[in-house]
Amino acid sequence: MSEKVKVLFLTDFLTATDKYYGEPFSGQDGQWLRKFCGQQGLSHREVAFGCLYKKMPPAGKVENWWTKKKPATLGWRRLPTGWLHPEAAGQEENLWKKIREVDPEVIVPMSDPVFQLLGGEGGCAIWRGSELTWAGRRMIPTYPAVWLRMNPALEDVRKADIRKALGPKAEVPKRTMVLNPTFEQVSWELTDIYKELETGPVYIDLDLETIANHITCLGLAWKDDRAICIPFTTNGLLKPRWSAEEEYNLISTLRWILTHPNARICGQNLFYDFQIIHHHWMFIPNFHFDTMLSHHVHFPWLEKNLAFQTSLYVPHYTYWKDMHRVKKGEVKDED
């Protein structure tokens, strides 16, 4: 019979301290995790710890047992997410055994091999803070302790990830996103924005996508639950989406909206977007707030890319930045 716990922290292998005490997370990092969970209101019975390998790999580097690239030597076991050294093969049963034993509500992977065995693509550093699921359980990866030793500034980020894991799951709000619209749909949405501008200040989030400095699409969000993506090219190529007359009407309407006295334009790294708009459409939108600049002023020691910021400020965050990537030479049809 399993002893159901609130959260299960998983690492890759036992350290020398862990081996001495006979269980993972016996060192300083484990002590810190136990103390932090206690501060969040959890008892020691609600927190569990596990590991993938019961002994240390050569030189204490997990890369000697696990690699995503095909190794030069023979005997490695092929797994869906990488290659496993013969000496480590079969030890992944430690992972499944621990999960069955404690039946956790939330799993927190703290190493790339563990995260990948649980279905993750990429590493914990990319997906950290993401609200994921595995076998009906919540899963939120975060940084391993070794990352904090190399960069102590990440400690508060890991605290935020663990605090998210210990708290209730954030519900994704219902939103309407108008994608691949017709000319009539775009006109209707832009008219709606203009009507609101005539009644008072409106905060408009703007995001521009480009290929070779050519505008491919423009995203606008003017309500908490509504946004539109206006394409200007088709299938990611530089082939015009609209006729010359339609594009002229759209750009003219966008100029009225984005330069309206009541327009409060917000976005990420807007200086880039504005110079592209000025170069192609010959106007400059009203600047109000830049998330990248504000975040960098407050936390200059942290990353300032949009995915990282979103992981800190959006409760229901899940990493998304690689979703648009396709193989070289492949064209993704959105129609």
C-alpha angles and dihedrals in degrees: 000000000000123000101225114221133186100236137012119200114204129195133175108249143356116268122217089265091049091050091051093052094036100237138076122261093028094135133074094295092054091048090051092049092050091049093046093049089049090053088054090056101262123134120224089254090062094056125070135179132207143165140209100226124038093207137041121267120233112295088003091277118131089204087075088066103029132040136160091212122075107263123233094231126071130246099052116138117238115229128178091258104033148317126305124206115243091241091055096042112118094020091102085081085078087067097051092043093054093047091050091046099054100023094209126205091214130027120203111194111201100182136052097240092053092046092049093048087054090056101271122146114215126357140314091252090064099039099036114133092020119139101232136158133224123182091342093311130110114253124193116173122205142173121299118237093256090065090057091052089054094043114019090183088077093067094091090048091054089047089056091050093050092044088054091050092051094047130071120287112268114236118233108239119235111255139173115225116182107213130179092003129187120243089258092053092050091049092050093050094046090049089053090053092048092051090053091049090056090059099049147304116336125192109221122189111211130194126175126197121201142182115203089346092305118123112247100170144348125217123204129183118181100160132045090246105032136067140152134209111209112200120210097179133037129244093353091297128114093253108125115253096203136043116259091258094048093048091049091052092048094049091047091051091046089053092053090049102042094045096041112127089238095050114110105191116202131176151120118295091346093176088075094047093047095051090051091048091048092048096049105025100026101229136092119225121228109273117221113148138001116200094200094053093044093048092047092050091053098038109020092164094061133076114273102201117124097248092054092048092048091052089059101041106032115072096203094045122154121175111257110158096107095050094094096051118112133177119279110276093016120122116206111215111217096184 
